[in-house]
Amino acid sequence: MGLVRKFALLAGVAATATVTGATAQTGQKVTGPVATYWMSAQTQTGFGLPTGGGNPDPMAMMRQMMGGGQGEANKSLTLQLGSGQTNAEPAADHLPPQALQTGAALPLLTPKLAPREPTEPGQIPRDFQKPKGRMLIFWGCGERARPGQPVVIDFAQLAAGQMPAGLADFSGAGFRNMSPPSVSKNRTYGEWPNEKTRATVPSQGSLVGEHTVRGNYSPQINFTLEEDQDFLGPLTLTTNAKAPGGWANLGWNLVGNAQAYFAVAIGAGGDGETMVLWSSSEMQTAAFVMPDYLSGSEITRLVASKGLMGPATRSCAVPKEVVDAAPQALLQLAAFGGEANFVYPPRPTNPKVAWNQEWAVKVRYRSATGGLLGMNMAEMMGGDRAARPSRNGTTAPAQPQKPAKPPSAADILRKGILGGGLPFPR
């Protein structure tokens, strides 16, 4: 695990709040739920940076650009079932409404845990390399960076235990990650997509309708999603252009049911050893990774503190200093739609009656888009056009010299993201 990823995880842990004793005020006894089921629904246009600190998949990005970049959105769904019950041969299925257009059943596969290589306390991993380079951190919308920016993190100094100036100011400003069911958290766990089935959700697929989850290690789950609990609509960049003054202007459409927006840009300096991070947050924060989903309470907190842009925001300027430091940067813009929650059985009105929950369902929503900062999709898909032979076999005369065009998306992906010089966190 690289230093940047470790730093991001530590920041996330420090910012995570654990809430217990939710029924202390009423004194009502609560048990369960026996099973928890999470559905994560995403709508994507353009291409996106990986969430959670993973590396980008160039082929997936190309598919997103070819499909989602021309007005058609790509939809994805992640299903996670966790239970306190067990079965020697666990099996479960999600029976979606016909409107989802993914077939009659989505099998929730229980993954097998791979054995971990034992390590001694304090042992240095075999693939450990002494970190080098530095990170420049910017934040906030505006034509110019604010005083005190960027915060510079020298990886070698950080590894030696030297705390960079200004780094302490980032404490408490991070995102509080959600904790879905998982193979390590629950006695039995099942998920979709998985290694056996990876059916995609069609662009016209809908979550609206009756859903049933049945398995041999959990009680049967039944719930219905209404029209306002469907996938979020597509998010698209209406403006993504460099201004004559050197900054980059961003504009986007407002997404129905979206509660907040957040933008990040990540790029590399010309020396190949400088990482540049920028986020739209008004707070001093470092967006090491774009958050995948946020709870409703977290969205409310971050909009109030201006960590997220509000639901009526539709534009943002990326400061000139960011564009200068990273001439080629990947941009991601996300709209967060909160969540829908269901619990069975309903809470008894009499506080003296125990609430024995059988199951709880959470559906969370996100819509995102992305591209290269300051470059619209048409420019990305263009690129230079060499002289081609005409139909009669002759070569067309060379056109007058024009200003060099930016590389096409195919060029960028063929050479690796930013020429392989972008040190994504691992």
C-alpha positions as CSV (number, residue, x, y, z in Angstrom):
1,M,0.0,0.0,0.0
2,G,1.5,3.3,-1.1
3,L,2.0,6.2,1.3
4,V,-0.7,8.4,-0.3
5,R,-3.3,5.6,0.1
6,K,-2.2,5.0,3.7
7,F,-2.5,8.7,4.4
8,A,-6.0,8.8,2.9
9,L,-7.1,5.8,5.0
10,L,-5.7,7.4,8.2
11,A,-7.6,10.6,7.4
12,G,-10.8,8.7,6.8
13,V,-10.4,6.7,10.1
14,A,-9.8,9.9,12.0
15,A,-13.0,11.5,10.6
16,T,-15.3,8.5,11.0
17,A,-17.9,8.8,13.7
18,T,-19.6,5.8,15.3
19,V,-23.1,6.3,16.5
20,T,-24.5,3.9,19.1
21,G,-27.4,3.8,21.5
22,A,-29.9,5.3,19.0
23,T,-32.9,4.3,21.2
24,A,-31.5,5.5,24.5
25,Q,-34.0,8.4,24.6
26,T,-37.1,6.1,24.3
27,G,-35.7,3.2,26.3
28,Q,-37.2,0.8,23.7
29,K,-35.3,-2.4,23.3
30,V,-34.0,-3.0,19.8
31,T,-32.6,-6.2,18.4
32,G,-31.2,-7.0,14.9
33,P,-31.5,-6.5,12.1
34,V,-30.8,-10.1,11.2
35,A,-29.9,-9.0,7.7
36,T,-28.8,-5.8,6.1
37,Y,-29.1,-5.1,2.4
38,W,-27.5,-2.2,0.5
39,M,-28.1,-1.1,-3.1
40,S,-25.7,1.4,-4.6
41,A,-27.0,3.0,-7.7
42,Q,-24.8,5.1,-10.0
43,T,-25.3,7.0,-13.2
44,Q,-22.1,7.9,-15.1
45,T,-21.4,10.0,-18.2
46,G,-18.0,10.9,-19.6
47,F,-15.3,9.0,-17.6
48,G,-14.6,9.0,-14.0
49,L,-11.7,8.8,-11.6
50,P,-11.7,5.6,-9.5
51,T,-13.3,5.8,-6.1
52,G,-11.7,4.4,-3.0
53,G,-8.1,4.9,-4.2
54,G,-8.1,2.4,-7.0
55,N,-6.3,2.7,-10.4
56,P,-8.2,3.7,-13.5
57,D,-9.1,1.1,-16.1
58,P,-8.3,2.6,-19.5
59,M,-10.7,0.4,-21.4
60,A,-13.5,1.1,-19.0
61,M,-12.8,4.8,-19.4
62,M,-12.9,4.5,-23.2
63,R,-16.2,2.6,-23.0
64,Q,-17.6,5.4,-20.8
65,M,-16.5,8.1,-23.2
66,M,-17.9,6.3,-26.2
67,G,-21.2,5.6,-24.5
68,G,-21.7,8.2,-21.9
69,G,-19.9,11.0,-23.6
70,Q,-22.5,11.4,-26.3
71,G,-25.5,12.0,-24.1
72,E,-26.3,8.4,-23.1
73,A,-25.6,7.6,-19.5
74,N,-24.1,4.4,-18.2
75,K,-25.9,2.9,-15.1
76,S,-24.4,0.6,-12.6
77,L,-25.7,-1.2,-9.6
78,T,-23.9,-2.8,-6.6
79,L,-25.8,-5.2,-4.3
80,Q,-24.5,-6.2,-0.9
81,L,-26.3,-8.6,1.5
82,G,-25.0,-9.2,5.0
83,S,-26.5,-11.5,7.5
84,G,-26.0,-12.8,11.1
85,Q,-27.1,-16.3,10.0
86,T,-25.0,-18.9,8.3
87,N,-25.4,-21.8,5.8
88,A,-22.9,-24.4,4.7
89,E,-23.8,-23.6,1.1
90,P,-24.9,-19.9,1.1
91,A,-27.1,-18.8,-1.8
92,A,-29.2,-15.7,-2.4
93,D,-30.9,-13.9,-5.2
94,H,-32.3,-10.4,-5.9
95,L,-35.5,-10.5,-7.9
96,P,-35.7,-7.0,-9.4
97,P,-38.7,-5.3,-11.2
98,Q,-39.0,-6.0,-14.9
99,A,-38.2,-2.3,-15.5
100,L,-34.6,-2.8,-14.5
101,Q,-34.1,-4.9,-17.6
102,T,-31.4,-7.2,-16.1
103,G,-33.2,-10.5,-16.1
104,A,-35.4,-12.3,-13.6
105,A,-32.8,-12.8,-10.9
106,L,-29.4,-11.4,-9.9
107,P,-27.4,-14.0,-8.0
108,L,-25.6,-12.7,-4.9
109,L,-22.4,-14.7,-4.7
110,T,-20.5,-15.3,-1.5
111,P,-16.8,-14.6,-2.2
112,K,-14.1,-16.8,-0.9
113,L,-11.4,-15.1,1.2
114,A,-7.9,-15.5,-0.1
115,P,-5.4,-16.4,2.6
116,R,-3.2,-13.5,3.7
117,E,0.5,-13.7,3.8
118,P,1.7,-13.6,7.4
119,T,3.8,-10.7,8.4
120,E,5.9,-9.9,11.5
121,P,5.0,-6.8,13.5
122,G,6.9,-3.8,12.0
123,Q,8.0,-5.9,9.0
124,I,8.4,-3.9,5.8
125,P,6.4,-5.2,2.8
126,R,8.4,-6.8,0.1
127,D,7.3,-4.4,-2.5
128,F,8.0,-1.3,-0.3
129,Q,9.8,1.5,-2.1
130,K,11.0,4.6,-0.4
131,P,8.6,7.3,-1.5
132,K,9.7,10.3,-3.4
133,G,8.1,13.3,-5.0
134,R,5.6,15.7,-3.6
135,M,2.0,16.6,-3.5
136,L,0.4,20.1,-4.1
137,I,-3.0,20.5,-2.5
138,F,-5.5,23.2,-3.6
139,W,-9.1,23.7,-2.7
140,G,-12.0,26.1,-3.4
141,C,-13.7,27.5,-6.5
142,G,-12.3,30.7,-7.9
143,E,-10.2,32.2,-10.6
144,R,-7.1,32.4,-8.4
145,A,-5.9,30.2,-5.5
146,R,-6.4,31.7,-2.0
147,P,-3.6,32.7,0.3
148,G,-1.8,29.8,1.9
149,Q,-2.2,27.5,-1.1
150,P,-0.9,25.1,-2.1
151,V,-0.1,23.0,0.9
152,V,3.0,21.0,-0.1
153,I,3.6,17.5,1.1
154,D,7.1,16.1,0.5
155,F,6.7,12.3,0.6
156,A,10.3,11.6,1.7
157,Q,10.0,14.0,4.6
158,L,6.6,12.6,5.5
159,A,8.1,9.1,5.5
160,A,10.9,10.4,7.8
161,G,8.3,11.6,10.3
162,Q,8.5,15.3,9.4
163,M,5.1,16.9,9.4
164,P,4.7,19.3,6.5
165,A,3.6,22.9,7.3
166,G,-0.2,23.3,7.1
167,L,-1.0,19.6,7.1
168,A,-2.5,19.7,10.6
169,D,-5.2,22.1,9.4
170,F,-6.7,19.3,7.4
171,S,-7.8,17.3,10.5
172,G,-11.5,16.8,10.8
173,A,-12.4,18.1,7.3
174,G,-12.6,14.7,5.5
175,F,-15.5,12.6,4.5
176,R,-17.1,10.2,6.8
177,N,-17.2,6.9,4.9
178,M,-20.2,4.7,4.9
179,S,-19.9,1.1,6.0
180,P,-21.8,-1.3,3.8
181,P,-22.1,-5.1,4.4
182,S,-18.9,-7.0,3.7
183,V,-17.3,-10.4,3.9
184,S,-15.3,-9.3,6.9
185,K,-18.2,-7.5,8.7
186,N,-21.0,-10.1,8.5
187,R,-21.2,-13.8,9.3
188,T,-22.4,-14.5,5.8
189,Y,-22.2,-12.1,2.8
190,G,-23.3,-12.1,-0.8
191,E,-22.7,-9.5,-3.6
192,W,-23.5,-8.6,-7.2
193,P,-21.9,-8.1,-9.7
194,N,-19.5,-10.9,-9.0
195,E,-17.1,-13.2,-10.8
196,K,-19.9,-15.3,-12.2
197,T,-22.4,-12.7,-13.4
198,R,-21.6,-9.1,-14.4
199,A,-24.7,-8.2,-16.4
200,T,-24.9,-4.4,-17.0
201,V,-27.9,-2.2,-16.4
202,P,-29.3,-0.8,-19.7
203,S,-29.3,3.0,-20.0
204,Q,-33.2,2.8,-19.8
205,G,-33.2,0.5,-16.8
206,S,-35.2,1.6,-13.8
207,L,-35.3,0.7,-10.1
208,V,-39.0,1.6,-9.7
209,G,-41.1,-1.3,-8.6
210,E,-41.2,-4.3,-6.3
211,H,-37.9,-5.8,-5.1
212,T,-37.4,-9.2,-3.4
213,V,-34.3,-10.6,-1.9
214,R,-34.4,-14.3,-0.8
215,G,-31.6,-16.6,0.4
216,N,-30.9,-19.5,2.6
217,Y,-29.0,-17.4,5.2
218,S,-31.3,-14.4,5.7
219,P,-35.0,-13.7,6.1
220,Q,-36.9,-12.8,2.9
221,I,-36.7,-9.0,2.1
222,N,-39.5,-7.2,0.2
223,F,-39.6,-3.5,-0.5
224,T,-40.9,-1.1,-3.3
225,L,-39.1,1.8,-4.8
226,E,-41.1,4.8,-6.0
227,E,-40.5,7.2,-8.9
228,D,-38.5,9.6,-6.7
229,Q,-36.3,6.6,-5.6
230,D,-35.0,5.7,-9.0
231,F,-31.5,6.3,-10.5
232,L,-30.4,9.9,-10.5
233,G,-30.5,11.6,-13.9
234,P,-27.3,12.1,-15.9
235,L,-24.8,14.7,-14.9
236,T,-23.1,16.4,-17.8
237,L,-20.5,19.2,-18.1
238,T,-22.1,22.1,-20.1
239,T,-18.8,24.1,-19.7
240,N,-15.3,22.8,-19.4
241,A,-13.0,25.4,-20.9
242,K,-9.8,27.3,-20.0
243,A,-10.4,31.1,-19.7
244,P,-8.1,33.6,-21.3
245,G,-6.9,34.4,-17.8
246,G,-5.6,30.9,-17.3
247,W,-8.2,29.4,-15.0
248,A,-10.8,26.7,-16.0
249,N,-14.5,27.4,-16.0
250,L,-16.8,24.5,-15.2
251,G,-20.6,24.4,-15.6
252,W,-23.1,21.6,-15.4
253,N,-26.8,20.7,-15.4
254,L,-28.8,20.4,-12.2
255,V,-29.8,16.8,-11.5
256,G,-33.2,16.1,-10.0
257,N,-33.1,14.8,-6.4
258,A,-29.4,15.7,-6.1
259,Q,-28.6,17.2,-2.7
260,A,-25.0,18.3,-3.3
261,Y,-22.2,18.5,-5.8
262,F,-18.5,18.0,-5.5
263,A,-15.6,18.3,-8.0
264,V,-12.0,17.1,-7.9
265,A,-9.1,17.3,-10.3
266,I,-6.0,15.2,-10.1
267,G,-2.9,15.6,-12.3
268,A,0.8,15.5,-12.5
269,G,3.4,18.3,-12.9
270,G,5.9,18.4,-15.8
271,D,8.6,16.8,-13.7
272,G,6.7,13.5,-13.3
273,E,7.2,13.5,-9.6
274,T,4.7,16.1,-8.5
275,M,1.1,15.2,-7.8
276,V,-1.5,18.0,-7.9
277,L,-4.9,17.7,-6.1
278,W,-7.7,20.2,-6.2
279,S,-11.3,20.0,-4.8
280,S,-14.2,22.3,-4.9
281,S,-14.5,22.3,-1.1
282,E,-14.5,25.7,0.6
283,M,-12.9,24.0,3.6
284,Q,-9.2,23.2,3.7
285,T,-9.4,19.6,2.7
286,A,-7.5,17.1,0.6
287,A,-9.6,15.1,-1.8
288,F,-7.3,12.1,-2.0
289,V,-10.1,10.1,-3.6
290,M,-13.6,11.0,-4.8
291,P,-16.1,9.6,-2.3
292,D,-18.3,7.0,-3.7
293,Y,-21.5,7.6,-1.7
294,L,-22.4,9.8,1.2
295,S,-25.1,9.4,3.8
296,G,-27.9,11.9,4.1
297,S,-26.7,13.3,7.4
298,E,-23.1,13.6,6.0
299,I,-24.4,15.5,3.0
300,T,-26.3,17.9,5.3
301,R,-23.2,18.4,7.4
302,L,-20.9,19.1,4.5
303,V,-23.2,21.4,2.6
304,A,-23.6,23.5,5.8
305,S,-19.8,23.7,6.3
306,K,-19.3,24.3,2.5
307,G,-17.4,21.1,2.1
308,L,-19.9,20.2,-0.7
309,M,-21.5,22.6,-3.1
310,G,-25.3,23.0,-2.5
311,P,-28.0,21.5,-4.7
312,A,-28.6,24.8,-6.6
313,T,-24.9,25.2,-7.6
314,R,-24.2,24.8,-11.3
315,S,-20.7,26.4,-11.9
316,C,-17.2,26.5,-10.4
317,A,-13.9,28.0,-11.5
318,V,-10.7,25.9,-11.1
319,P,-7.9,28.4,-10.1
320,K,-5.2,29.3,-12.5
321,E,-2.5,28.0,-10.2
322,V,-4.0,24.5,-10.4
323,V,-4.1,24.6,-14.2
324,D,-0.5,25.9,-14.3
325,A,0.7,23.2,-11.9
326,A,-1.1,20.4,-13.8
327,P,-1.6,21.3,-17.5
328,Q,-3.2,17.9,-18.0
329,A,-5.5,16.8,-15.2
330,L,-8.4,14.4,-14.8
331,L,-11.6,16.0,-13.7
332,Q,-14.5,14.3,-11.8
333,L,-17.8,15.9,-10.9
334,A,-20.3,14.1,-8.8
335,A,-23.9,14.7,-7.6
336,F,-25.0,13.0,-4.4
337,G,-28.6,11.9,-3.9
338,G,-28.7,10.8,-0.3
339,E,-30.4,7.5,0.5
340,A,-33.7,5.6,0.9
341,N,-34.1,3.4,4.0
342,F,-36.5,0.6,4.9
343,V,-36.8,-1.5,8.1
344,Y,-39.1,-4.5,8.8
345,P,-41.1,-4.8,10.9
346,P,-42.0,-1.2,11.5
347,R,-41.1,0.2,14.9
348,P,-43.8,-0.6,17.5
349,T,-45.6,2.6,18.7
350,N,-45.5,1.3,22.3
351,P,-42.0,1.9,23.6
352,K,-42.4,-1.0,26.1
353,V,-42.6,-3.5,23.1
354,A,-39.2,-4.6,21.8
355,W,-38.4,-3.7,18.2
356,N,-37.0,-7.0,16.8
357,Q,-35.8,-6.0,13.3
358,E,-35.7,-8.8,10.8
359,W,-34.1,-6.8,8.0
360,A,-33.0,-3.3,7.0
361,V,-32.5,-2.0,3.4
362,K,-30.5,1.1,2.3
363,V,-30.5,2.4,-1.2
364,R,-28.0,5.1,-2.0
365,Y,-27.5,7.3,-5.1
366,R,-24.8,9.0,-7.1
367,S,-24.4,10.5,-10.5
368,A,-21.0,11.5,-11.9
369,T,-19.2,12.7,-15.0
370,G,-15.6,13.5,-15.9
371,G,-13.1,14.3,-18.5
372,L,-9.8,16.2,-18.9
373,L,-9.8,19.6,-17.2
374,G,-10.3,22.4,-19.6
375,M,-11.1,20.2,-22.6
376,N,-14.6,19.3,-23.8
377,M,-15.5,15.8,-25.1
378,A,-15.4,16.9,-28.8
379,E,-11.8,18.1,-28.4
380,M,-10.9,14.9,-26.6
381,M,-12.3,12.7,-29.3
382,G,-10.7,14.8,-32.1
383,G,-7.0,14.8,-32.1
384,D,-4.8,15.4,-35.1
385,R,-5.8,14.2,-38.5
386,A,-3.0,13.1,-40.8
387,A,-3.2,13.5,-44.6
388,R,-5.1,10.6,-46.1
389,P,-5.1,9.2,-49.7
390,S,-8.1,10.3,-51.7
391,R,-10.4,7.9,-53.6
392,N,-8.4,8.2,-56.8
393,G,-5.2,7.2,-54.9
394,T,-3.6,10.7,-54.7
395,T,-2.8,12.4,-51.5
396,A,-4.8,15.4,-50.6
397,P,-2.7,18.6,-50.3
398,A,-1.6,19.5,-46.9
399,Q,-3.9,22.0,-45.1
400,P,-2.5,25.3,-43.9
401,Q,-0.8,25.0,-40.6
402,K,-3.2,25.3,-37.6
403,P,-2.4,25.5,-33.9
404,A,-1.6,22.1,-32.5
405,K,-4.7,20.3,-31.2
406,P,-4.7,18.6,-27.9
407,P,-4.2,14.8,-27.9
408,S,-7.3,12.7,-28.5
409,A,-8.8,10.5,-25.9
410,A,-7.4,7.5,-27.8
411,D,-3.9,9.0,-27.7
412,I,-4.1,9.6,-24.0
413,L,-5.3,6.1,-23.1
414,R,-2.9,4.5,-25.5
415,K,0.1,6.2,-23.8
416,G,-1.3,5.8,-20.3
417,I,-3.0,8.4,-18.2
418,L,-1.0,11.6,-18.6
419,G,1.8,9.6,-20.2
420,G,2.1,7.3,-17.2
421,G,3.3,10.2,-15.1
422,L,0.2,10.4,-12.9
423,P,0.9,8.8,-9.5
424,F,-2.5,7.5,-8.6
425,P,-2.8,6.4,-4.9
426,R,-2.6,2.7,-4.3
